[in-house]
Structures are given as C-alpha cells and as structure tokens.
C-alpha cells in the first residue's frame, strides 16, 4: 500500500468525547499508531490541538453523527499552526 500522508489523524467525534488516532509513517519501519480520547470542552479541544501539533500531523479526517462535528471544525486551533 502506498503512503499518501506520512503524519495524519482520524477523529471520531461524539457528544462528550473525541477519539483521535494518529498514524505516523516512517520509511524505515511500520507505521506507528496512537489512540487518545479527549473531551469536548474548549480546554480539552485545545489539548487535542496541542497533541496534534506535537505529533506534527499534517492532515486530519473526521467522522461524526449529527451536529457534534461543528465545534471541532470551527475551532481554529485544530487548523492553525500552534507554537
């Protein structure tokens, strides 16, 4: 399988939590995966954004039922360079 994005994350957004799975690909070995769960309050979404920045994630995809995705997508911290 061809690697398209070397540092990516999938988000599963729920009413009270966001489950994030980061996949980091390295040509010298198999992809590494890490799953973490975050809450949906602002400080928890900021913690998610910080973690994605620490992991140097370049692409994020998300899945959500209903309207729970809206605060996540609207939160600029997830889509801006933090530092």
C-alpha positions as CSV (number, residue, x, y, z in Angstrom):
1,X,0.0,0.0,0.0
2,X,1.3,3.5,-0.9
3,X,1.6,6.0,1.9
4,X,-0.2,9.2,0.9
5,X,0.2,11.2,4.1
6,X,3.0,10.4,6.5
7,X,1.5,12.2,9.5
8,X,-2.2,12.0,9.7
9,X,-5.1,11.7,12.2
10,X,-8.6,10.3,12.1
11,X,-11.1,11.9,14.6
12,X,-14.3,10.2,15.7
13,X,-16.5,12.9,17.2
14,X,-19.1,12.2,19.8
15,X,-21.3,14.4,22.0
16,X,-18.9,14.3,25.0
17,X,-15.7,13.0,23.5
18,X,-13.4,13.0,20.5
19,X,-11.3,9.9,19.8
20,X,-8.2,10.6,17.9
21,X,-6.0,8.1,16.1
22,X,-2.6,9.4,14.9
23,X,-0.7,7.4,12.3
24,X,2.9,8.2,11.8
25,X,4.6,6.6,8.8
26,X,8.4,6.2,8.6
27,X,10.1,4.6,5.6
28,X,12.4,2.7,7.8
29,X,9.7,0.7,9.6
30,X,6.0,0.0,10.0
31,X,3.5,2.8,10.7
32,X,3.1,3.8,14.4
33,X,-0.4,4.3,15.7
34,X,-1.6,6.0,18.9
35,X,-5.2,6.5,20.0
36,X,-6.2,9.1,22.6
37,X,-9.6,10.3,23.8
38,X,-10.3,13.9,24.6
39,X,-13.4,15.7,25.9
40,X,-15.3,18.4,24.0
41,X,-14.9,21.4,26.3
42,X,-12.7,24.2,25.0
43,X,-9.6,23.3,27.1
44,X,-9.9,19.7,26.0
45,X,-10.1,20.6,22.3
46,X,-7.1,22.8,22.8
47,X,-5.2,19.8,24.4
48,X,-6.2,17.8,21.3
49,X,-4.8,20.6,19.0
50,X,-1.6,20.7,21.1
51,X,-1.2,16.9,20.8
52,X,-1.7,17.0,17.0
53,X,0.9,19.8,16.7
54,X,3.4,17.8,18.9
55,X,2.9,14.9,16.6
56,X,3.4,17.2,13.5
57,X,0.1,15.9,12.0
58,X,-0.4,17.5,8.6
59,X,-3.8,16.0,7.7
60,X,-7.0,15.3,9.7
61,X,-10.1,13.5,8.7
62,X,-13.2,13.2,10.9
63,X,-16.4,11.2,11.3
64,X,-19.3,12.4,13.3
65,X,-23.0,11.7,13.7
66,X,-25.4,14.6,13.9
67,X,-24.0,18.1,14.6
68,X,-21.2,17.3,17.1
69,X,-18.6,17.9,14.4
70,X,-19.4,21.7,14.2
71,X,-17.5,22.9,17.3
72,X,-14.4,20.8,16.3
73,X,-14.4,22.1,12.7
74,X,-15.0,25.7,13.8
75,X,-12.2,25.6,16.3
76,X,-9.3,27.4,14.7
77,X,-6.7,25.7,16.9
78,X,-7.1,22.4,15.1
79,X,-6.4,24.0,11.7
80,X,-3.7,26.5,12.6
81,X,0.0,26.2,13.4
82,X,0.4,26.4,17.1
83,X,3.5,27.3,18.9
